[in-house]
Amino acid sequence: MGREEEGVERLKSPNSHFLALPLLLSSLRLYFCVQALKHLLQCPSQDSTDSIELAIETVAQARDSELTNHLIKYLLGDIDGIVKVFTLI
């Protein structure tokens, strides 16, 4: 059996689906975290404390440096020119 045929047989195996599943789930989780952060940062200012808290929790669960940097830039006002000041207790 040639090398290409072995690769095709391996892909046909039901196990290959389950090996790719963790990567798919991780990608989906990151996608939903990105979407959640996007919507949380667009919340009206009167709800900003709650939305900022949820945004921080979302970024913490995502464990993604790009999302973390985006949230930090938003809080420092680099994105919209408004520095966010709030107190978390």
C-alpha angles and dihedrals in degrees: 000000000000126000094255092050091052090053092050092049091049091052091050090056115105088226092067090065091055092046090057094045098085091053091050093049091048091051092049092049091052091047092053091046090053091049092046092050091049092055095041091055090053094057118122116269096249089063093041097112093055093042092047091051090051091045090054091049091048093051091047092053093046092055090203121142094209092055090046092051091047092053092047091051089049093050092048091050096245091129104045103011094247118112110219114228119185140134125238117200 
